[in-house]
Amino acid sequence: MYYGLLSISVIMFGTTFLFSKKYNKEMGSGLDATLISTIIGSFVGLIVLFIINKIQFGFTPFTLLMASASAINGILFSFCSLKSLDKINLSLYSIFSMLGGMLIPFLHGIIFYGEPITVGKSICVIFIILALAITVEKDNRKGGFIYYAGVFIFNGMSGVISKIHQSSSFETTNSAVFSIWTAIVSIVISGILLLIFRKKAKKPSKMAIFYAAGNGILNKIANYLLLIALTVLPSTVQYPFVTGGTMIVSTFFSAVTGQKPSKKELISVTLSFIGILALVLL
């Protein structure tokens, strides 16, 4: 069942790449664009999460603390993502994002939670790193290393923060309420910052609102499913699975939207699939 939840979240994460790219074309990569996207995405995501949790709510100080950390991390990741997409191609952006999202929680689980290193996990990580490396295309644009590093770190820290909350001995709320608090704090912080920078803010178009809303709904539900799975599956299993699966889904969506996958991409997908099989079966 938990691998099924991961598979659903992977499909959603794969789709958010398309929404982010479309939003970037509509609104650019400024801080105001990030804040507007966060507010819209968090608001619609908040509504969906309330429905999922049957309009129930809750509170603990630790959940609020970790939700605040998750919200700030998410805003920083979104900002670095939009800036990076202005400076590097999608393949380079993907490798920074996915490697960070896999390796940082993976190492965190081993070092701080004593999660064992198995043959299947090792094979999976190696194959996914190879799969990501194959997809990299040369990009002559220079500058912006701080944003690439930000994408790597903040995407990885998302998994770390989730793991800390789900595994803590402190009193916590359920996964849905943690996600709700994250959305609320994201809206509050982004709203305050947007008021400060309101003179520079660009009014979002209808399509920009649609892309931000779609991204927000998919992202919030996908992360909620990951939180549920984290209560059973270790980080060293979950995040390599998500990374490899997202690569497969992204390539599939590229194919169905008229972008024929290259030989490199097909090899990359094959390696990712083999890695996931090793993770699940060995």
C-alpha positions as CSV (number, residue, x, y, z in Angstrom):
1,M,0.0,0.0,0.0
2,Y,2.8,2.4,0.9
3,Y,4.6,1.8,-2.4
4,G,1.3,2.6,-4.0
5,L,1.1,5.9,-2.2
6,L,4.7,6.7,-3.3
7,S,3.7,5.8,-6.9
8,I,0.8,8.3,-6.8
9,S,3.0,11.0,-5.4
10,V,5.6,10.4,-8.1
11,I,3.0,10.9,-10.8
12,M,2.0,14.2,-9.1
13,F,5.6,15.4,-8.7
14,G,6.3,14.6,-12.4
15,T,3.4,16.8,-13.4
16,T,4.5,19.7,-11.2
17,F,7.6,20.2,-13.4
18,L,5.3,21.1,-16.3
19,F,3.3,23.5,-14.2
20,S,6.5,25.2,-12.9
21,K,8.0,25.6,-16.3
22,K,4.7,27.1,-17.7
23,Y,4.4,29.5,-14.7
24,N,8.0,30.6,-15.2
25,K,7.2,31.6,-18.8
26,E,4.2,33.6,-17.7
27,M,5.6,35.4,-14.6
28,G,9.4,35.2,-14.8
29,S,11.7,34.3,-11.9
30,G,11.6,37.3,-9.5
31,L,10.8,37.1,-5.8
32,D,7.4,38.5,-6.4
33,A,6.6,35.7,-8.9
34,T,7.7,33.2,-6.2
35,L,5.6,34.7,-3.5
36,I,2.5,34.9,-5.7
37,S,2.9,31.3,-6.8
38,T,3.3,30.3,-3.1
39,I,0.2,32.1,-2.0
40,I,-2.0,30.8,-4.8
41,G,-0.6,27.2,-4.5
42,S,-0.8,27.1,-0.7
43,F,-4.3,28.5,-0.6
44,V,-5.9,26.0,-3.0
45,G,-3.7,23.3,-1.5
46,L,-5.0,24.3,2.0
47,I,-8.6,23.9,0.8
48,V,-7.9,20.4,-0.5
49,L,-6.1,19.3,2.6
50,F,-9.0,20.5,4.8
51,I,-11.3,18.4,2.7
52,I,-9.0,15.4,3.0
53,N,-8.9,15.8,6.7
54,K,-12.7,16.1,6.9
55,I,-12.5,19.8,8.0
56,Q,-10.7,18.7,11.2
57,F,-7.8,20.7,12.7
58,G,-5.3,20.5,15.5
59,F,-2.2,22.0,17.0
60,T,1.0,21.2,18.8
61,P,4.0,23.6,19.3
62,F,6.4,21.1,17.7
63,T,4.2,20.7,14.6
64,L,4.0,24.5,14.2
65,L,7.7,24.8,14.5
66,M,8.4,22.1,11.9
67,A,5.6,23.5,9.6
68,S,7.3,26.9,9.8
69,A,10.6,25.4,8.9
70,S,9.0,23.5,6.0
71,A,7.2,26.6,4.7
72,I,10.4,28.7,4.8
73,N,12.3,25.9,3.1
74,G,9.6,25.6,0.4
75,I,9.6,29.4,-0.4
76,L,13.4,29.3,-0.7
77,F,13.3,26.3,-3.0
78,S,10.6,27.9,-5.2
79,F,12.7,31.1,-5.5
80,C,15.9,29.2,-6.3
81,S,14.0,27.0,-8.8
82,L,12.6,30.0,-10.8
83,K,16.0,31.7,-10.8
84,S,17.7,28.5,-11.9
85,L,15.3,27.9,-14.8
86,D,16.3,31.3,-16.0
87,K,20.0,30.4,-16.1
88,I,20.2,26.7,-16.9
89,N,18.4,24.1,-19.1
90,L,15.8,21.8,-17.6
91,S,18.2,18.8,-17.6
92,L,20.7,20.5,-15.3
93,Y,18.0,21.9,-13.1
94,S,16.5,18.4,-12.8
95,I,19.8,16.8,-11.7
96,F,20.4,19.4,-9.0
97,S,16.8,19.1,-7.8
98,M,16.6,15.3,-7.9
99,L,20.0,14.6,-6.5
100,G,19.4,16.9,-3.6
101,G,15.9,15.4,-3.0
102,M,17.4,11.9,-2.9
103,L,20.9,12.1,-1.4
104,I,20.3,14.5,1.6
105,P,17.3,12.6,3.1
106,F,19.1,9.3,2.3
107,L,22.3,10.3,4.2
108,H,20.2,11.9,7.0
109,G,18.3,8.6,7.5
110,I,21.6,6.6,7.7
111,I,23.5,9.0,10.0
112,F,20.7,10.1,12.4
113,Y,18.3,7.3,12.3
114,G,20.5,4.3,11.8
115,E,18.7,3.1,8.7
116,P,20.7,0.1,7.2
117,I,22.5,0.2,3.9
118,T,21.4,-2.7,1.8
119,V,22.4,-4.1,-1.5
120,G,19.1,-3.0,-3.1
121,K,19.4,0.6,-1.8
122,S,23.0,0.8,-2.9
123,I,22.2,-0.4,-6.4
124,C,19.2,1.9,-6.7
125,V,21.2,5.0,-5.7
126,I,24.1,4.2,-8.1
127,F,21.7,3.5,-11.0
128,I,19.7,6.7,-10.4
129,I,22.9,8.8,-10.2
130,L,24.0,7.3,-13.5
131,A,20.6,7.9,-15.0
132,L,20.7,11.6,-13.9
133,A,24.2,12.0,-15.2
134,I,23.3,10.7,-18.7
135,T,20.5,13.3,-19.1
136,V,22.8,16.3,-18.5
137,E,23.2,18.6,-21.5
138,K,25.9,21.2,-21.9
139,D,24.8,24.7,-21.0
140,N,27.1,27.6,-21.8
141,R,25.2,30.1,-19.7
142,K,27.3,31.2,-16.7
143,G,26.5,32.4,-13.2
144,G,23.9,31.5,-10.6
145,F,25.7,28.7,-8.8
146,I,24.1,29.9,-5.5
147,Y,20.7,29.2,-7.0
148,Y,21.7,25.7,-8.2
149,A,23.1,24.9,-4.8
150,G,19.9,26.2,-3.2
151,V,17.8,23.9,-5.4
152,F,20.0,21.0,-4.3
153,I,19.9,21.8,-0.6
154,F,16.3,23.0,-0.1
155,N,14.8,20.1,-2.1
156,G,16.7,17.7,0.1
157,M,15.8,19.5,3.3
158,S,12.2,19.1,2.5
159,G,12.6,15.4,3.1
160,V,14.7,15.9,6.2
161,I,12.1,18.2,7.9
162,S,9.3,15.7,7.1
163,K,11.3,12.8,8.5
164,I,12.1,14.8,11.7
165,H,8.4,15.6,12.2
166,Q,7.1,12.1,11.4
167,S,9.7,10.3,13.6
168,S,9.8,12.8,16.6
169,S,9.1,11.7,20.2
170,F,7.5,15.1,20.7
171,E,3.7,15.5,20.5
172,T,2.7,16.0,16.9
173,T,-0.5,16.3,14.8
174,N,-1.3,13.9,12.0
175,S,0.1,14.2,8.5
176,A,-2.8,16.2,7.1
177,V,-2.7,18.8,9.9
178,F,1.1,19.2,9.5
179,S,0.5,19.9,5.8
180,I,-2.2,22.3,6.6
181,W,0.0,24.3,9.0
182,T,2.8,24.3,6.4
183,A,0.3,25.9,3.9
184,I,-1.0,28.4,6.4
185,V,2.5,29.6,7.4
186,S,3.5,29.7,3.7
187,I,0.6,32.0,3.0
188,V,1.4,34.3,6.0
189,I,5.1,34.6,5.2
190,S,4.6,35.1,1.5
191,G,1.8,37.6,2.1
192,I,4.0,39.7,4.4
193,L,6.9,39.7,2.0
194,L,4.6,40.5,-1.0
195,L,3.3,43.6,0.9
196,I,6.8,44.7,1.3
197,F,7.6,44.3,-2.4
198,R,4.2,45.1,-3.7
199,K,5.4,48.0,-5.9
200,K,7.4,45.5,-8.0
201,A,4.8,42.8,-8.1
202,K,3.5,41.8,-11.5
203,K,-0.2,41.1,-11.7
204,P,-0.7,37.3,-12.5
205,S,-2.5,36.4,-15.7
206,K,-5.3,33.8,-15.6
207,M,-3.0,31.2,-17.0
208,A,-0.4,32.0,-14.3
209,I,-3.0,31.5,-11.6
210,F,-4.1,28.2,-13.2
211,Y,-0.5,26.9,-13.3
212,A,0.2,28.1,-9.7
213,A,-3.0,26.5,-8.5
214,G,-2.4,23.2,-10.3
215,N,1.2,23.1,-9.0
216,G,0.0,23.8,-5.4
217,I,-2.7,21.2,-5.4
218,L,-0.5,18.4,-6.8
219,N,2.5,19.4,-4.6
220,K,0.5,19.5,-1.4
221,I,-1.2,16.2,-2.0
222,A,2.0,14.5,-3.1
223,N,3.9,15.7,0.0
224,Y,1.0,14.6,2.2
225,L,1.2,11.1,0.7
226,L,5.0,11.1,1.4
227,L,4.3,12.0,5.0
228,I,2.0,9.1,5.4
229,A,4.5,6.7,3.8
230,L,7.3,8.0,6.0
231,T,5.6,6.6,9.1
232,V,6.4,3.1,7.8
233,L,9.0,3.3,5.0
234,P,12.6,4.6,5.9
235,S,14.0,7.6,4.1
236,T,16.7,5.4,2.4
237,V,13.8,3.6,0.6
238,Q,11.4,6.4,0.0
239,Y,13.4,9.1,-1.6
240,P,15.4,7.0,-4.1
241,F,12.1,5.6,-5.2
242,V,10.5,9.0,-5.6
243,T,13.5,10.4,-7.5
244,G,13.7,7.5,-9.9
245,G,10.0,7.4,-10.4
246,T,9.8,11.1,-11.1
247,M,12.3,10.7,-13.8
248,I,10.3,8.0,-15.5
249,V,7.0,10.0,-15.2
250,S,8.6,13.2,-16.5
251,T,9.9,11.4,-19.6
252,F,6.5,9.9,-20.2
253,F,4.8,13.3,-20.0
254,S,7.4,14.7,-22.4
255,A,6.6,11.9,-24.9
256,V,2.8,12.3,-24.7
257,T,3.1,16.1,-25.1
258,G,4.9,15.8,-28.4
259,Q,8.5,15.9,-27.2
260,K,10.1,12.7,-28.5
261,P,12.5,11.3,-25.8
262,S,16.1,11.1,-26.9
263,K,18.2,7.9,-26.7
264,K,19.8,9.3,-23.6
265,E,16.5,9.8,-21.9
266,L,15.3,6.3,-22.8
267,I,18.5,4.9,-21.3
268,S,18.1,7.1,-18.3
269,V,14.5,5.8,-17.7
270,T,15.7,2.2,-18.1
271,L,18.4,2.7,-15.5
272,S,15.9,4.4,-13.1
273,F,13.5,1.5,-13.6
274,I,16.2,-1.1,-12.8
275,G,17.2,0.9,-9.8
276,I,13.7,0.9,-8.4
277,L,13.3,-2.8,-9.0
278,A,16.5,-3.4,-7.1
279,L,15.2,-1.2,-4.2
280,V,11.9,-3.0,-4.0
281,L,13.0,-6.6,-4.6
282,L,16.5,-6.9,-3.0
